[in-house]
Amino acid sequence: MKKGRPGVLLSIICPPGKTKEISSVIIEETSSLGVRIHEAKRQCLQREWKTVATEYGDIRIKLGLIGGKEAKASPEYEDCRKAAKAYHVPVRKVYEQAIAAHIGNR
């Protein structure tokens, strides 16, 4: 940090309407004398969900779409975690099978 001193950098992402409230908490609860605020924009893919059948049960797949075409596909972690626990297998195994089922159903 300044003059080569050690320091900690705290970064917070919050909705624009909460900026003042969050800044106040930082000032009150830390030794900081100020807060830098930067606005950022985010572009998100259109999302859809579909369900695929696996040997571990039904798993929801989140699809990211660009112009109505699939760009990304990701199994819902919580579905995979629950199935893995129920069948005593690694989460990764359920995840991979869900992806394979999705690819096979295109």
C-alpha positions in Angstrom: 0.0 0.0 0.0 1.1 3.6 0.5 4.9 4.0 1.1 5.4 0.2 0.8 3.3 -0.6 3.9 1.3 -3.9 4.0 -2.4 -3.6 3.6 -5.6 -5.4 2.8 -7.8 -4.8 -0.2 -11.5 -5.3 0.4 -13.7 -5.6 -2.7 -17.5 -5.7 -2.4 -20.1 -6.2 -5.1 -23.5 -4.8 -4.2 -26.6 -3.3 -5.9 -26.3 0.4 -6.7 -29.0 1.2 -4.1 -26.9 -0.2 -1.3 -23.7 1.7 -2.0 -24.2 4.3 0.7 -25.2 1.7 3.3 -22.3 -0.6 2.5 -19.8 2.3 2.5 -21.0 3.4 5.9 -20.5 0.0 7.3 -17.0 -0.2 5.9 -16.0 3.2 7.4 -17.5 2.4 10.8 -16.2 -1.2 11.1 -12.6 -0.8 9.6 -9.7 1.6 10.0 -10.3 2.9 6.5 -10.6 6.7 5.9 -12.3 6.3 2.6 -14.0 4.1 0.1 -13.5 4.0 -3.7 -16.7 3.3 -5.7 -16.7 1.9 -9.2 -19.8 1.1 -11.2 -19.7 -2.0 -13.4 -22.1 -3.3 -16.0 -22.9 -7.0 -16.5 -24.1 -8.7 -19.6 -25.9 -12.0 -19.0 -26.9 -14.8 -21.3 -30.6 -15.6 -21.6 -31.3 -18.7 -19.4 -33.5 -21.7 -19.8 -33.7 -24.9 -17.7 -34.3 -28.4 -18.8 -34.3 -31.7 -17.0 -32.3 -34.8 -18.1 -32.7 -38.4 -16.8 -29.6 -40.1 -15.4 -29.1 -43.3 -13.5 -28.9 -41.1 -10.4 -32.3 -39.5 -11.1 -33.5 -36.3 -12.8 -30.9 -33.5 -12.9 -31.8 -29.9 -14.0 -29.5 -28.4 -16.6 -29.1 -24.6 -16.9 -28.7 -23.5 -20.5 -27.1 -20.2 -21.5 -28.5 -18.9 -24.8 -27.2 -16.4 -27.3 -29.8 -15.4 -29.9 -31.9 -18.4 -28.9 -29.0 -20.8 -29.5 -27.3 -22.8 -26.7 -23.9 -21.4 -25.8 -23.4 -23.0 -22.4 -24.9 -25.9 -20.4 -24.3 -26.6 -16.7 -26.0 -29.1 -14.4 -27.4 -27.6 -11.3 -25.0 -28.3 -8.5 -27.6 -28.9 -5.8 -29.3 -31.5 -7.9 -25.9 -33.2 -8.5 -25.0 -33.0 -4.8 -28.3 -34.5 -3.6 -28.1 -37.4 -6.1 -24.4 -38.0 -5.2 -25.3 -38.2 -1.5 -28.3 -40.5 -2.2 -26.3 -42.9 -4.4 -22.9 -42.6 -2.4 -21.0 -41.5 -5.5 -18.8 -38.4 -6.1 -20.6 -35.3 -7.3 -18.4 -35.2 -10.3 -19.7 -38.5 -11.5 -23.3 -37.3 -11.4 -22.3 -34.0 -13.1 -20.5 -35.8 -15.9 -23.4 -38.2 -16.5 -25.9 -35.2 -16.6 -23.7 -33.5 -19.2 -23.5 -36.7 -21.2 -27.3 -37.1 -21.0 -27.8 -33.5 -22.1 -25.5 -34.0 -25.1 -27.2 -37.2 -26.0 -30.6 -35.5 -26.0 -29.8 -32.6 -28.3 
